[in-house]
């Protein structure tokens, strides 16, 4: 599923709430997640850990003191190193880029993915964020 149909998600959540209007909120949350999964939506936990090819990978928050800084706004003093190339596609696209500032602070950038596929955001049109009637 490459695009999220917000109206469909809202309808699934609303229908699940109506079907189980009373009772345990934890059970209700589980039913909502199950209903979304049945409709093909992937629900990801927000716990700073992610399953990777190498198993469960813990992450730490990148605090403001750790964040690389670009004082002059032009990348002066920065280095960039590419990581693994190719991934699932038969090409040489870097799967990671490690950016390090002059003070040695670094961050790793990865391609944007949705549903396990590398994606590129479309330019927004004026009606992309308009509520549907």
N, C-alpha and C positions, 0 to 999 in steps of 0.2 A: 504494500500500500504506500504510494509515494506522496500522496497529499492527504491532509487531515480534513475530513468533512465535519466541521464544527457542529452543524445542525444535527448530523447523524449522532455524534457523540452526546450532544445535549438530549436528544430523543431517547437514546439508550439509557442514560443516567436517569432521566425523568421517569421512564417506564419502569425501571428497576425500583426506584423509590416508591412509585405508586403500588407496585406489586407487593412490597414489603414495608408498608407505611409505619408499622409498629414493630418494636422489638429492639434487638441489640444493634447499636450503631457499628460495631466491629463486623458483625455478620453482614450488615447492609453494605459496608465498604467492600467486603470480600465478594459479595454478589455483583456489585457494580463492576469491579475489576474483571470478574469472570464473564459478565455480559459483554464488556468491551472486548475482551480477548476472543470470545465467540464470534464477534463481528469483525475480527481481524486486526484490532488495534493492539499494539505492543505497549504494555505498561512498564515503565522503568522506575526502580526505586531511587530515591534521592538520599543516598547514604554514603557518598564519597567512596564507594567501592564498586567495581564493575567486573563482570566476568570477561576474561580475555582468553586468547588462545593458550596462554601459559597458566590458566587457572584464575582464581580470584585475585584481583589486583587492588590493594588498598591505595588510597590517595590522601594527601594532606591538603588542606586549604592553602592557596597561594596568598599569603598575607601581604599587606601593603609594603612591609619592610623587605619582602622577598621579591616583589615584582620588579622585573627589569624596567629601567627608566630610559627614555630617549630625550635627554635634556634639550637638545637642539632641534628635535623633530625631523632629523634627516638621516638617522641611523649611524651617525659618526661614532666610531669606537665599538660598534657592534660586530659580532661574528655570527654567521649562520651555518649550521651543519645539517645536512640531510641525513635521515635515517634510512630504514628499509625502503626499498623501491618495489613497485609493481602491485603488491597486494593480490586481490582476486582477479585483476585485469592483466592481460599480456602486454604491459607497457612499462615504462620506467618512471612513473609518477612517484615522487617521494611520499611515503606514508606518514612521515614525521619531519618536522623542521625544528631544530633546537636553536633558539635565538638567545644570545648571551650579550649583556650590555658591558660597558667598559669596566664596571665594578665587579663583574663576575656573576651577577644575578642572572638567572636564566628561566626560560619557560619553553615548553614543548608544544608546538602547534600541530594539529592533525586536521585532515580534511573533514568538512562538515558531512555528516551522514544522516540519512533518514531511512529507517527500515532496512539497515544493512547495506545500503547503496550510497556511494559518494554523490553528493548533489551540489548544485549551484543555485543560490536563491534567484528567483525571478525578480525583475524590477517591479516595484509596487505600482499598481494603477490606482486611480482615485477611488474606485469602488471596492478594493481589496479588503478594507477595514470597515465598510459600511454594514450595519446590521441588516439582515434580510427581514422583510416584513411578512 
